[in-house]
Amino acid sequence: MKVDIQPDVRDTAARLGADAPYALKALAGQLADDPDMGRPSGLPGILTVTVDGDMFDDCPDLSVSYIREPDRIEIRFLRAVPSTEPFTNVSEQGQARPRDEGREEGRPVDLEVAAVTVREVADAWRRITSWLKRNAPDSYAALRAGAGPAAIAALEEDLGVPIPVELRVLWMLTAGDDGADGRGCLPRNMALMNLDAAAAAYHLKTDTQVNMDIHNARHPEDEDITAWTATRIPVIALGPADGTSGLYLDAATGYLGSWSRYDDAPDEVLDTLVTYLEEAADMLESPTLAARDEPGLIGGALVWRSSVEGTQEDRWQPLPG
């Protein structure tokens, strides 16, 4: 069985400890012999196995997630495991003790479609982050590490809404954007929200709708006001420190929409999260073809043209075609 390790996974391993790359390579050899040694991760098509860092001199416990295909394995995600998290021990002999834990519950999904979605989100986000790493290191450094399945499950329980697989994958890759000079890396310098910010915005909007429902109960049906529905999950904010508006992902339809802290009705944006991320990646890689916004640089930060104001005009550098 062929085992491929994504370049960004190798980079992450190198940052986690001197022996982490060796541990990853050793695991790859084990997976080649036993491709099904991992346990379900909660994301369709992705298996996870955790390496005991005590087997190596300078390596934390590692959580490694991979896609199992008929003739190959692709290692997609890597993170250090907090010391309090139980793990599947991978010994030097390649034996695994899987946790007595099943796939996380969520909305019913077509497994083949979900597996494709996982790949599309991961590929689009990798294109964005690879570009940032090469061209806008300040913006790249502002991206948070990915969230673990437990943190995402806790958010899902808090919201009471199944988090769509595409959003799960994105937050597992990057759990928020802290911004470079107050700017996020997405078009219009919007920012991927961290889990706490998404929860806060969600509860604010649902509380607002509760008050509107009280109003609706006292007035004729044709005067009903609906500014929010429970399936909408805030995911992108106007800026890293500006949660007054942004984009939500509707878990029921799979489409993005505009949300605001104020009582105005949100607008549906006819993009899925996948197409939104793919278009952002396309605009970075081919700026002359960018339609919605134009990427550029101020120093080591990505700055989209729509966010350039006043004295920044002289400092902003468009990207070469």
Backbone as numpy.savetxt, mean C-alpha at the origin, in Angstrom:
# Nx Ny Nz CAx CAy CAz Cx Cy Cz
12.17 -26.07 -8.90 11.33 -24.87 -8.90 12.21 -23.62 -8.90
12.00 -22.75 -9.87 12.76 -21.50 -9.94 12.23 -20.50 -8.92
13.12 -19.81 -8.21 12.75 -18.81 -7.22 13.38 -17.48 -7.59
12.56 -16.47 -7.85 13.04 -15.11 -8.16 12.84 -14.21 -6.95
13.82 -13.37 -6.69 13.73 -12.40 -5.60 13.76 -11.01 -6.21
12.72 -10.21 -5.96 12.65 -8.87 -6.52 13.79 -7.99 -6.01
14.34 -7.10 -6.86 15.46 -6.26 -6.46 15.20 -5.44 -5.21
13.97 -4.90 -5.05 13.71 -4.08 -3.87 13.68 -4.94 -2.61
13.34 -6.23 -2.75 13.39 -7.14 -1.61 14.84 -7.37 -1.20
15.73 -7.53 -2.17 17.15 -7.68 -1.85 17.68 -6.43 -1.15
17.25 -5.25 -1.63 17.68 -4.00 -1.01 17.21 -3.92 0.43
15.96 -4.32 0.66 15.42 -4.30 2.03 16.22 -5.24 2.92
16.52 -6.42 2.42 17.29 -7.39 3.21 18.65 -6.82 3.60
19.29 -6.13 2.68 20.61 -5.56 2.96 20.56 -4.52 4.08
19.41 -3.86 4.20 19.27 -2.83 5.25 18.93 -3.43 6.61
18.47 -4.67 6.64 18.00 -5.26 7.88 19.09 -5.95 8.69
20.24 -6.17 8.11 21.32 -6.82 8.84 22.30 -7.48 7.90
23.54 -7.65 8.36 24.58 -8.19 7.49 24.25 -9.59 6.99
23.55 -10.37 7.83 23.24 -11.74 7.45 21.85 -11.92 6.86
21.07 -10.84 6.80 19.70 -10.95 6.26 19.70 -11.40 4.80
20.59 -10.88 3.93 20.60 -11.38 2.54 20.90 -12.88 2.47
21.80 -13.36 3.34 22.10 -14.79 3.35 20.88 -15.59 3.80
20.17 -15.07 4.83 18.96 -15.76 5.31 17.91 -15.84 4.20
17.79 -14.74 3.43 16.83 -14.71 2.34 17.22 -15.72 1.26
18.51 -15.79 0.96 18.99 -16.74 -0.04 18.76 -18.18 0.42
19.00 -18.42 1.73 18.78 -19.76 2.26 17.31 -20.15 2.16
16.44 -19.20 2.46 15.00 -19.47 2.35 14.61 -19.77 0.91
15.20 -19.01 -0.03 14.90 -19.25 -1.45 15.24 -20.69 -1.82
16.35 -21.21 -1.31 16.71 -22.58 -1.58 15.71 -23.57 -1.01
15.20 -23.26 0.19 14.19 -24.12 0.81 12.89 -24.11 0.02
12.51 -22.91 -0.45 11.27 -22.79 -1.22 11.37 -23.55 -2.54
12.55 -23.58 -3.12 12.73 -24.32 -4.37 12.41 -25.80 -4.18
12.73 -26.31 -2.97 12.46 -27.72 -2.67 11.04 -27.94 -2.14
10.51 -26.94 -1.44 9.19 -27.07 -0.82 8.40 -25.79 -1.06
7.84 -25.57 -2.25 7.21 -24.29 -2.59 5.95 -23.98 -1.80
5.37 -24.97 -1.14 4.14 -24.74 -0.39 4.37 -24.68 1.11
5.60 -24.38 1.52 5.90 -24.37 2.95 5.28 -23.17 3.67
4.91 -22.14 2.94 4.32 -20.96 3.56 2.88 -21.18 3.98
2.36 -20.22 4.72 0.98 -20.25 5.16 0.21 -19.15 4.44
-1.12 -19.26 4.31 -1.91 -18.20 3.69 -1.70 -16.88 4.41
-1.52 -15.81 3.65 -1.21 -14.51 4.25 -2.43 -13.67 4.50
-3.59 -14.06 3.95 -4.76 -13.19 3.98 -4.95 -12.47 2.67
-3.93 -12.50 1.80 -4.01 -11.94 0.46 -4.03 -13.11 -0.53
-5.08 -13.21 -1.33 -5.17 -14.34 -2.27 -3.94 -14.44 -3.15
-3.42 -15.67 -3.26 -2.28 -15.90 -4.12 -0.94 -15.68 -3.46
-0.92 -15.19 -2.22 0.34 -14.89 -1.55 0.47 -15.76 -0.31
1.63 -16.41 -0.18 1.96 -17.20 0.99 3.06 -16.50 1.77
3.09 -16.73 3.07 4.07 -16.08 3.94 4.77 -17.11 4.80
6.07 -16.93 4.97 6.85 -17.77 5.88 7.77 -16.84 6.67
8.02 -17.18 7.91 8.85 -16.33 8.76 10.12 -17.05 9.15
11.25 -16.39 8.97 12.57 -16.95 9.22 13.02 -16.56 10.63
13.51 -17.54 11.38 14.02 -17.29 12.73 15.39 -16.63 12.62
15.47 -15.37 13.00 16.73 -14.65 12.90 17.82 -15.17 13.82
17.45 -15.91 14.86 18.45 -16.46 15.77 19.36 -17.47 15.10
18.96 -17.96 13.93 19.78 -18.90 13.19 20.98 -18.21 12.54
21.00 -16.87 12.58 22.05 -16.10 11.93 22.61 -15.08 12.91
23.82 -14.61 12.65 24.48 -13.71 13.60 23.86 -12.31 13.62
23.59 -11.76 12.45 23.09 -10.39 12.37 21.87 -10.36 11.46
20.73 -10.79 12.01 19.51 -10.86 11.21 18.31 -10.91 12.14
17.32 -10.02 11.95 16.10 -10.12 12.75 15.22 -11.25 12.24
14.17 -11.56 12.96 13.16 -12.46 12.40 12.57 -11.79 11.16
12.42 -12.55 10.10 11.98 -12.00 8.83 10.65 -12.61 8.41
9.73 -11.76 7.98 8.49 -12.22 7.37 8.64 -12.05 5.86
8.56 -13.17 5.15 8.78 -13.17 3.70 7.50 -13.66 3.02
6.99 -12.87 2.07 5.78 -13.23 1.35 6.11 -13.47 -0.12
5.48 -14.48 -0.70 5.79 -14.85 -2.07 4.56 -15.32 -2.82
4.66 -15.22 -4.14 3.61 -15.70 -5.03 4.05 -17.06 -5.57
3.18 -18.03 -5.45 3.46 -19.40 -5.90 2.77 -19.61 -7.24
3.56 -19.83 -8.29 3.04 -20.13 -9.61 3.40 -21.57 -9.97
2.81 -22.13 -11.02 3.06 -23.54 -11.32 4.53 -23.89 -11.50
5.31 -22.99 -12.13 6.70 -23.33 -12.43 7.71 -22.37 -11.81
7.26 -21.45 -10.98 8.19 -20.51 -10.37 7.60 -19.91 -9.11
8.47 -19.32 -8.30 8.09 -18.58 -7.11 8.70 -17.19 -7.23
7.95 -16.18 -6.86 8.47 -14.82 -6.85 8.33 -14.25 -5.46
9.45 -13.97 -4.81 9.44 -13.37 -3.48 9.19 -11.88 -3.65
8.07 -11.41 -3.08 7.60 -10.05 -3.35 7.81 -9.09 -2.18
7.62 -9.56 -0.94 7.62 -8.66 0.22 8.55 -9.20 1.30
9.18 -8.29 2.02 10.05 -8.65 3.13 9.97 -7.58 4.20
9.83 -8.00 5.44 9.87 -7.05 6.54 10.40 -7.75 7.78
10.93 -6.96 8.72 11.36 -7.51 10.01 10.13 -7.76 10.87
10.12 -8.85 11.60 8.99 -9.21 12.44 9.21 -8.66 13.84
8.25 -7.91 14.40 8.37 -7.46 15.79 8.58 -8.66 16.70
9.33 -8.45 17.77 9.69 -9.56 18.65 8.49 -10.20 19.31
7.37 -9.47 19.41 6.18 -10.00 20.07 5.32 -10.82 19.14
5.65 -10.84 17.84 4.80 -11.55 16.88 5.24 -13.00 16.76
4.30 -13.96 16.94 4.68 -15.36 16.76 5.08 -15.63 15.34
5.94 -16.65 15.15 6.42 -16.87 13.81 6.49 -18.33 13.46
6.54 -18.59 12.14 6.78 -19.91 11.61 8.28 -20.10 11.54
8.82 -21.04 12.31 10.26 -21.23 12.39 10.77 -22.01 11.19
11.72 -21.44 10.46 12.37 -22.14 9.37 13.74 -22.54 9.86
13.98 -23.81 10.06 15.24 -24.28 10.63 16.30 -24.42 9.56
17.53 -24.75 9.99 18.62 -24.93 9.05 18.38 -26.15 8.16
17.53 -27.09 8.63 17.21 -28.26 7.81 16.04 -28.00 6.87
15.47 -26.79 6.91 14.41 -26.44 5.98 13.04 -26.90 6.42
12.87 -27.29 7.70 11.57 -27.72 8.18 10.78 -26.50 8.65
9.49 -26.50 8.44 8.65 -25.37 8.84 7.55 -25.86 9.76
7.23 -25.05 10.75 6.11 -25.33 11.63 5.07 -24.26 11.42
4.08 -24.47 10.56 3.10 -23.43 10.25 2.22 -23.13 11.44
1.84 -21.89 11.57 0.92 -21.49 12.62 -0.46 -22.06 12.36
-1.17 -22.36 13.41 -2.54 -22.85 13.26 -3.44 -21.66 13.00
-3.34 -21.19 11.79 -4.01 -19.94 11.48 -4.46 -20.00 10.03
-5.72 -19.71 9.77 -6.25 -19.76 8.42 -6.18 -18.43 7.73
-6.70 -18.39 6.54 -6.75 -17.15 5.78 -7.67 -16.16 6.46
-7.23 -14.90 6.52 -8.07 -13.88 7.13 -9.39 -13.76 6.39
-10.42 -13.52 7.15 -11.74 -13.40 6.54 -11.90 -12.03 5.90
-12.67 -11.97 4.86 -12.94 -10.71 4.18 -14.06 -10.93 3.20
-14.27 -9.98 2.29 -15.33 -10.14 1.32 -14.99 -11.28 0.37
-15.97 -12.00 -0.13 -15.68 -13.07 -1.09 -14.99 -12.49 -2.32
-13.96 -13.18 -2.80 -13.23 -12.69 -3.97 -12.98 -13.84 -4.92
-12.85 -13.52 -6.18 -12.40 -14.48 -7.17 -10.88 -14.58 -7.02
-10.38 -15.74 -6.64 -8.97 -15.87 -6.30 -8.06 -15.54 -7.47
-8.43 -15.94 -8.67 -7.58 -15.65 -9.83 -7.53 -14.15 -10.10
-8.70 -13.50 -10.02 -8.74 -12.05 -10.23 -7.95 -11.33 -9.15
-8.11 -11.79 -7.91 -7.40 -11.14 -6.80 -5.90 -11.30 -6.95
-5.45 -12.47 -7.40 -4.02 -12.68 -7.58 -3.46 -11.73 -8.65
-4.23 -11.50 -9.72 -3.81 -10.55 -10.74 -3.75 -9.13 -10.15
-4.74 -8.79 -9.34 -4.77 -7.47 -8.71 -3.56 -7.26 -7.82
-3.22 -8.28 -7.05 -2.03 -8.21 -6.20 -0.80 -7.87 -7.04
-0.64 -8.59 -8.14 0.51 -8.36 -9.00 0.49 -6.95 -9.60
-0.69 -6.49 -10.04 -0.77 -5.18 -10.70 -0.44 -4.05 -9.72
-0.99 -4.12 -8.50 -0.69 -3.08 -7.51 0.79 -3.09 -7.16
1.33 -4.28 -6.90 2.74 -4.38 -6.53 3.64 -3.86 -7.64
3.32 -4.21 -8.89 4.14 -3.75 -10.01 4.06 -2.23 -10.18
2.85 -1.67 -10.11 2.70 -0.22 -10.28 3.42 0.53 -9.16
3.27 0.05 -7.93 3.90 0.76 -6.81 5.42 0.61 -6.87
5.89 -0.54 -7.34 7.33 -0.72 -7.48 7.89 0.23 -8.54
7.14 0.45 -9.62 7.60 1.41 -10.63 7.71 2.81 -10.03
6.73 3.19 -9.21 6.75 4.52 -8.59 7.91 4.65 -7.63
8.06 3.68 -6.73 9.12 3.79 -5.72 10.51 3.64 -6.33
10.65 2.84 -7.37 11.95 2.72 -8.04 12.33 4.05 -8.67
11.34 4.73 -9.28 11.61 6.04 -9.87 12.00 7.03 -8.78
11.27 7.03 -7.67 11.59 7.95 -6.57 12.99 7.69 -6.03
13.34 6.44 -5.88 14.66 6.10 -5.33 15.78 6.64 -6.22
15.58 6.56 -7.54 16.60 7.02 -8.48 16.62 8.54 -8.63
15.46 9.17 -8.61 15.37 10.58 -9.01 14.96 11.54 -7.91
14.21 11.09 -6.91 13.70 11.97 -5.86 13.91 11.30 -4.50
15.17 11.22 -4.05 15.46 10.47 -2.82 14.77 11.02 -1.57
14.50 12.32 -1.54 13.80 12.88 -0.38 12.37 12.34 -0.31
11.73 12.25 -1.45 10.37 11.72 -1.49 10.36 10.22 -1.18
11.37 9.52 -1.67 11.47 8.08 -1.40 11.66 7.83 0.10
12.49 8.65 0.74 12.77 8.47 2.17 11.55 8.76 3.03
10.59 9.50 2.50 9.40 9.87 3.28 8.36 8.76 3.33
8.54 7.72 2.52 7.57 6.63 2.50 7.78 5.73 3.72
6.70 5.37 4.38 6.79 4.50 5.54 6.99 3.05 5.12
7.48 2.26 6.06 7.58 0.82 5.83 6.16 0.24 5.73
6.06 -0.94 5.17 4.75 -1.56 5.02 4.16 -2.01 6.34
2.85 -2.07 6.39 2.14 -2.55 7.58 2.02 -4.07 7.53
1.97 -4.68 8.69 1.79 -6.12 8.76 0.32 -6.50 8.67
0.05 -7.77 8.38 -1.34 -8.23 8.29 -2.15 -7.95 9.55
-1.50 -8.04 10.73 -2.23 -7.81 11.98 -2.73 -6.38 12.08
-1.90 -5.42 11.67 -2.29 -4.01 11.73 -3.44 -3.73 10.77
-3.39 -4.33 9.59 -4.46 -4.12 8.62 -5.74 -4.80 9.09
-5.61 -5.97 9.71 -6.79 -6.65 10.25 -7.43 -5.83 11.36
-6.59 -5.18 12.19 -7.12 -4.34 13.26 -7.87 -3.13 12.70
-7.35 -2.55 11.63 -8.04 -1.43 10.99 -9.37 -1.89 10.41
-9.36 -3.05 9.77 -10.59 -3.58 9.20 -11.65 -3.80 10.27
-11.23 -4.30 11.43 -12.17 -4.50 12.53 -12.68 -3.17 13.05
-11.80 -2.18 13.12 -12.19 -0.85 13.60 -13.23 -0.22 12.67
-13.00 -0.33 11.37 -13.92 0.27 10.40 -15.20 -0.55 10.25
-15.09 -1.85 10.43 -16.24 -2.72 10.20 -16.51 -2.93 8.73
-15.49 -2.70 7.90 -15.62 -2.83 6.45 -14.47 -3.69 5.94
-14.73 -4.71 5.12 -13.63 -5.48 4.54 -12.76 -4.59 3.66
-11.47 -4.60 3.92 -10.55 -3.79 3.12 -10.23 -4.53 1.83
-10.47 -3.92 0.68 -10.23 -4.60 -0.60 -8.79 -5.06 -0.74
-8.59 -6.12 -1.49 -7.27 -6.72 -1.62 -6.26 -5.73 -2.17
-6.67 -4.86 -3.12 -5.71 -3.91 -3.70 -5.19 -2.92 -2.67
-6.06 -2.52 -1.73 -5.62 -1.60 -0.69 -4.79 -2.32 0.36
-5.13 -3.56 0.65 -4.30 -4.36 1.56 -2.87 -4.45 1.04
-2.75 -4.77 -0.24 -1.42 -4.92 -0.83 -0.64 -3.61 -0.75
-1.29 -2.50 -1.11 -0.61 -1.21 -1.09 -0.12 -0.87 0.31
-0.97 -1.04 1.32 -0.55 -0.72 2.68 0.49 -1.71 3.20
0.50 -2.94 2.69 1.56 -3.87 3.07 2.90 -3.46 2.47
2.86 -2.76 1.34 4.08 -2.27 0.72 4.55 -0.97 1.36
3.63 -0.05 1.60 3.94 1.25 2.19 2.74 1.70 3.02
2.96 1.88 4.30 1.84 2.20 5.20 1.71 3.70 5.42
1.89 4.48 4.35 1.71 5.92 4.46 2.90 6.70 3.92
2.66 7.96 3.61 3.67 8.86 3.04 3.76 10.09 3.94
4.91 10.27 4.59 5.10 11.42 5.48 5.48 12.68 4.74
5.79 12.58 3.46 6.00 13.75 2.63 7.39 14.34 2.70
7.81 14.92 1.59 9.06 15.66 1.52 8.72 17.13 1.38
9.16 17.94 2.34 8.81 19.36 2.37 7.30 19.56 2.30
6.57 18.67 2.98 5.12 18.82 3.05 4.37 18.33 1.84
5.05 17.62 0.94 4.40 17.17 -0.29 4.42 15.64 -0.37
3.27 15.06 -0.73 3.23 13.65 -1.01 3.74 13.37 -2.41
3.87 12.10 -2.75 4.49 11.75 -4.04 3.48 11.45 -5.14
2.19 11.45 -4.83 1.19 11.14 -5.84 0.77 12.40 -6.59
0.15 12.30 -7.76 -0.24 13.49 -8.53 -0.94 14.52 -7.67
-0.66 15.81 -7.97 -1.10 16.96 -7.17 -0.41 16.97 -5.82
0.66 16.16 -5.67 1.39 16.00 -4.41 0.50 15.54 -3.28
-0.49 14.72 -3.65 -1.31 14.08 -2.63 -0.51 12.95 -2.00
-0.98 12.46 -0.85 -0.20 11.51 -0.08 -1.02 10.29 0.30
-0.40 9.12 0.20 -1.02 7.91 0.72 -1.18 8.05 2.23
-2.38 7.85 2.73 -2.66 8.03 4.14 -2.13 6.84 4.94
-1.66 7.12 6.16 -1.32 6.01 7.04 -2.60 5.44 7.65
-2.50 4.32 8.31 -3.69 3.61 8.78 -4.47 4.43 9.82
-3.75 5.10 10.71 -4.43 5.91 11.73 -5.18 7.07 11.10
-4.56 7.73 10.12 -5.21 8.86 9.46 -6.44 8.39 8.69
-6.34 7.25 8.05 -7.49 6.72 7.30 -8.65 6.42 8.26
-8.33 5.84 9.42 -9.37 5.53 10.40 -10.02 6.80 10.93
-9.20 7.82 11.22 -9.74 9.07 11.75 -10.67 9.74 10.74
-10.25 9.78 9.48 -11.08 10.40 8.44 -12.37 9.60 8.24
-12.27 8.29 8.28 -13.45 7.45 8.10 -14.48 7.71 9.21
-14.02 7.75 10.45 -14.96 7.97 11.56 -15.55 9.38 11.53
-14.76 10.35 11.10 -15.27 11.71 10.96 -16.41 11.75 9.94
-16.20 11.10 8.81 -17.22 11.12 7.77 -18.45 10.30 8.16
-18.26 9.17 8.81 -19.44 8.38 9.22 -20.24 9.12 10.30
-19.55 9.82 11.19 -20.26 10.62 12.21 -21.06 11.73 11.55
-20.48 12.33 10.52 -21.19 13.38 9.79 -22.46 12.82 9.14
-22.35 11.62 8.57 -23.52 11.02 7.93 -24.59 10.65 8.96
-24.18 10.25 10.15 -25.16 9.97 11.21 -26.00 11.20 11.49
-25.36 12.36 11.57 -26.09 13.61 11.79 -27.01 13.92 10.61
-26.53 13.63 9.41 -27.38 13.86 8.25 -28.58 12.92 8.25
-28.39 11.71 8.73 -29.50 10.76 8.78 -30.58 11.23 9.76
-30.15 11.90 10.83 -31.13 12.49 11.75 -31.94 13.55 11.03
-31.25 14.36 10.23 -31.93 15.37 9.41 -32.88 14.70 8.43
-32.39 13.62 7.77 -33.20 12.94 6.77 -34.48 12.38 7.36
-34.40 11.91 8.59 -35.58 11.31 9.23 -36.68 12.33 9.49
-36.31 13.59 9.52 -37.27 14.65 9.85 -37.80 15.37 8.61
-37.34 14.96 7.44 -37.71 15.67 6.22 -38.19 14.68 5.16
-38.85 15.17 4.14 -39.32 14.28 3.06 -38.15 13.55 2.41
-38.45 12.38 1.86 -37.41 11.53 1.29 -36.66 12.23 0.17
-37.35 13.06 -0.60 -36.66 13.73 -1.70 -35.70 14.81 -1.24
-35.65 15.07 0.07 -34.70 16.04 0.63 -33.56 15.35 1.37
-33.47 14.02 1.23 -32.40 13.28 1.91 -31.03 13.74 1.43
-30.11 13.78 2.37 -28.72 14.16 2.06 -27.83 12.96 2.40
-27.08 12.52 1.42 -26.12 11.43 1.64 -24.74 11.90 1.20
-23.87 12.10 2.16 -22.52 12.56 1.85 -21.48 11.46 2.07
-21.92 10.32 2.58 -20.96 9.26 2.87 -21.69 7.93 2.98
-21.01 6.86 2.56 -21.53 5.52 2.78 -20.46 4.70 3.48
-20.89 3.67 4.19 -19.98 2.92 5.07 -18.88 2.19 4.31
-19.06 1.93 3.02 -18.07 1.16 2.27 -16.92 2.01 1.73
-16.97 3.32 1.94 -15.92 4.20 1.42 -14.77 4.30 2.43
-13.56 3.98 1.99 -12.38 3.99 2.86 -11.43 5.09 2.40
-11.20 6.13 3.20 -10.23 7.16 2.81 -8.85 6.53 2.64
-8.19 6.87 1.56 -6.89 6.25 1.28 -5.82 7.26 0.88
-6.22 8.36 0.27 -5.27 9.38 -0.19 -5.73 10.73 0.31
-4.80 11.50 0.89 -5.11 12.82 1.44 -4.53 13.91 0.56
-5.08 15.10 0.69 -4.62 16.24 -0.09 -3.13 16.48 0.11
-2.64 16.21 1.31 -1.21 16.34 1.61 -0.88 15.54 2.84
0.41 15.33 3.13 0.81 14.54 4.30 0.23 15.09 5.60
0.11 16.41 5.69 -0.43 17.02 6.91 -1.75 17.72 6.64
-2.38 17.43 5.53 -3.63 18.08 5.16 -4.69 17.03 4.89
-5.47 16.70 5.92 -6.52 15.71 5.80 -7.89 16.31 5.58
-7.95 17.47 4.94 -9.24 18.11 4.71 -9.99 17.49 3.54
-9.27 16.81 2.65 -9.91 16.20 1.49 -8.96 15.17 0.90
-9.46 14.45 -0.09 -8.62 13.46 -0.73 -9.44 12.49 -1.55
-8.97 11.26 -1.64 -9.64 10.22 -2.40 -9.97 9.04 -1.49
-11.13 8.45 -1.71 -11.50 7.23 -1.00 -11.55 6.08 -2.00
-11.49 4.85 -1.49 -11.73 3.66 -2.30 -13.02 3.03 -1.80
-13.97 2.87 -2.69 -15.24 2.26 -2.32 -15.09 0.74 -2.37
-15.19 0.11 -1.21 -15.01 -1.33 -1.13 -16.09 -2.09 -1.88
-17.23 -1.45 -2.11 -18.33 -2.12 -2.80 -18.17 -2.10 -4.31
-17.67 -0.98 -4.86 -17.57 -0.84 -6.31 -16.16 -1.01 -6.84
-15.14 -0.78 -6.00 -13.76 -0.84 -6.44 -13.26 0.44 -7.07
-14.10 1.50 -7.08 -13.69 2.76 -7.69 -13.28 3.79 -6.64
-12.40 4.69 -7.06 -12.01 5.81 -6.23 -13.06 6.91 -6.32
-13.06 7.78 -5.32 -13.94 8.95 -5.32 -13.32 10.05 -4.49
-13.80 11.25 -4.66 -13.30 12.40 -3.90 -14.06 12.54 -2.59
-13.34 12.81 -1.50 -13.99 13.07 -0.22 -13.46 14.38 0.34
-14.24 14.98 1.21 -13.87 16.22 1.85 -14.34 16.19 3.29
-13.64 16.88 4.15 -14.04 16.96 5.55 -15.36 17.70 5.71
-15.68 18.51 4.73 -16.89 19.31 4.80 -18.09 18.50 4.33
-19.22 19.06 4.31 -20.44 18.30 4.08 -20.82 18.19 2.61
-19.91 18.53 1.72 -20.24 18.42 0.30 -20.26 16.94 -0.10
-21.09 16.62 -1.06 -21.22 15.25 -1.51 -19.97 14.84 -2.30
-19.44 13.64 -2.05 -18.24 13.21 -2.77 -18.54 12.89 -4.22
-17.51 12.99 -5.04 -17.64 12.67 -6.46 -16.92 11.37 -6.75
-17.54 10.52 -7.58 -16.86 9.29 -7.97 -15.80 9.62 -9.01
-14.64 9.01 -8.84 -13.55 9.13 -9.80 -13.49 7.80 -10.54
-13.64 7.82 -11.83 -13.74 6.56 -12.57 -12.37 5.94 -12.80
-11.65 5.76 -11.70 -10.39 5.05 -11.68 -10.47 3.99 -10.60
-9.86 2.85 -10.84 -9.61 1.92 -9.75 -8.27 2.31 -9.12
-7.96 1.74 -7.99 -6.67 2.02 -7.38 -5.55 1.57 -8.30
-5.76 0.45 -8.99 -4.73 -0.04 -9.91 -4.49 0.95 -11.04
-5.54 1.41 -11.70 -5.34 2.33 -12.83 -4.77 3.66 -12.36
-5.17 4.10 -11.16 -4.62 5.35 -10.61 -3.11 5.24 -10.42
-2.66 4.15 -9.81 -1.23 3.97 -9.57 -0.48 3.75 -10.87
-1.07 3.01 -11.79 -0.41 2.78 -13.07 -0.25 4.08 -13.84
-1.25 4.94 -13.80 -1.12 6.22 -14.50 -0.07 7.10 -13.85
0.00 7.09 -12.51 1.04 7.87 -11.83 2.42 7.37 -12.25
2.59 6.05 -12.32 3.88 5.50 -12.75 4.18 5.88 -14.20
3.17 5.82 -15.06 3.35 6.19 -16.46 3.81 7.64 -16.59
3.21 8.54 -15.81 3.56 9.96 -15.91 4.99 10.21 -15.44
5.45 9.45 -14.45 6.82 9.61 -13.99 7.80 9.10 -15.03
7.49 7.98 -15.63 8.41 7.36 -16.59 8.37 8.04 -17.96
7.23 8.63 -18.32 7.10 9.31 -19.61 6.42 10.66 -19.40
7.14 11.63 -18.82 6.52 12.91 -18.44 5.93 13.70 -19.60
6.48 13.52 -20.79 5.93 14.28 -21.93 4.53 13.81 -22.30
4.16 12.61 -21.85 2.83 12.09 -22.15 1.86 12.31 -20.99
2.33 12.96 -19.93 1.47 13.16 -18.76 0.30 14.06 -19.11
-0.90 13.64 -18.72 -2.10 14.39 -19.07 -2.66 15.14 -17.88
-2.80 14.50 -16.73 -3.49 15.13 -15.61 -2.60 16.09 -14.83
-1.30 15.82 -14.79 -0.37 16.67 -14.05 1.01 16.44 -14.63
1.95 17.31 -14.30 3.30 17.19 -14.85 4.30 17.05 -13.71
5.06 15.96 -13.70 6.04 15.78 -12.63 7.30 16.60 -12.85
7.92 17.01 -11.76 9.18 17.73 -11.81 9.90 17.59 -10.49
10.99 18.33 -10.33 11.80 18.21 -9.12 12.11 19.58 -8.54
12.13 19.63 -7.23 12.75 20.74 -6.50 13.74 20.08 -5.56
15.02 20.20 -5.89 16.03 19.49 -5.12 15.82 18.00 -5.26
15.76 17.32 -4.13 15.59 15.87 -4.14 14.17 15.42 -3.94
13.21 16.33 -4.13 11.80 15.99 -3.91 11.01 16.04 -5.21
10.09 15.12 -5.36 9.15 15.14 -6.48 8.10 16.21 -6.22
7.93 17.11 -7.18 6.92 18.17 -7.06 6.12 18.19 -8.36
4.83 17.95 -8.25 3.96 17.99 -9.42 3.61 19.43 -9.76
3.52 19.72 -11.04 3.36 21.09 -11.55 2.17 21.81 -10.92
1.09 21.11 -10.67 -0.11 21.77 -10.12 0.11 22.31 -8.72
1.19 21.87 -8.04 1.45 22.32 -6.68 2.49 23.42 -6.59
3.04 23.83 -7.73 4.09 24.85 -7.73 3.46 26.23 -7.60
3.97 27.00 -6.65 3.42 28.33 -6.40 4.54 29.35 -6.22
4.25 30.60 -6.62 5.11 31.75 -6.33 6.57 31.55 -6.64
7.42 31.72 -5.61 8.87 31.67 -5.79 9.37 30.28 -6.16
8.52 29.28 -6.01 8.94 27.92 -6.36 9.10 27.74 -7.86
8.51 28.65 -8.63 8.58 28.55 -10.09 10.02 28.49 -10.57
10.90 29.30 -9.96 12.29 29.36 -10.41 13.07 28.10 -10.02
12.63 27.43 -8.97 13.35 26.27 -8.49 12.86 24.97 -9.12
11.64 24.99 -9.62 11.06 23.76 -10.14 11.67 23.38 -11.47
12.07 22.13 -11.59 12.71 21.63 -12.80 11.84 20.54 -13.43
11.30 20.77 -14.64 10.54 19.70 -15.29 11.45 18.53 -15.61
10.86 17.37 -15.75 11.66 16.19 -16.06 11.95 16.14 -17.56
13.12 15.65 -17.91 13.41 15.50 -19.34 12.51 14.46 -19.97
12.14 14.65 -21.21 11.27 13.71 -21.89 11.95 12.40 -22.19
